[in-house]
């Protein structure tokens, strides 16, 4: 899966997380009186773990965008929060085209960070 595809999967995971959070409120909890999770909630907890792992991974990679706050903001709004391009550009007060250029720059930086990370892993495994 490409970096861009992984980013695109974050917003649906966040929406699903919110859906389950609302379900828990309506159900009054996710476990029975013995502390055992019901079957539906086990899947939900697995999805939360996956979502949090993805966020942690991208937050680590996003450090390369630290000096470019606008790039970082585009990634957060578009992929973490799931806003449309129109909403992102309106929120940032930039044109649609400029927001997409910022996204391209950010993804380029993230891909570069990912390559460096992979090189470090390969070096450790080769040692």
PyMOL commands that set and color helices and strands:
alter all, ss='L'
color gray80, all
select helices_A, chain A and resi 3-27+39-65+69-80+85-92+96-126
alter helices_A, ss='H'
color red, helices_A
deselect
rebuild
show_as cartoon
